[in-house]
């Protein structure tokens, strides 16, 4: 059975980022994926201390909830991450996750170019919400900044992008637009 790691990077469990992730999870379950949902705001993940010990064996020396997420990331076939855009970037909790997983996803080998540790057979889907309406969300670098941060982490890990979903202009949105629902469903439907 294929495994999906679904990561919520929003403090709002009923917000648009969470709703988008729920749509993806529902579709993954219909495809008979084994889904593990992780809400980063419910996890205890300390800040990176920059000790660089994770570069030795890929394991962070800080003992908290990160070790379980690390294992799930390494074992999954597909990662779906849904995060709001905060000031043209991901929220601190998402950035912290990436910082702490650095040694797990790439080997800097003391060389100029880091070597990916994860498989190119693994895929990822990036989703973000942004209050700034389209096309200004991209023109002002808002949602583009958030996507760039997430994409860089997964790209350096060796995983391949399956797709990107941006829901811009969310300030007064009560539900996810049908076009975005279709896009999420389509991305998760095809292996």
Order of alpha helices (4+ residues) and beta strands (2+ residues): beta-alpha-beta-alpha-alpha-beta-alpha-beta-beta-beta-alpha-alpha-beta-alpha
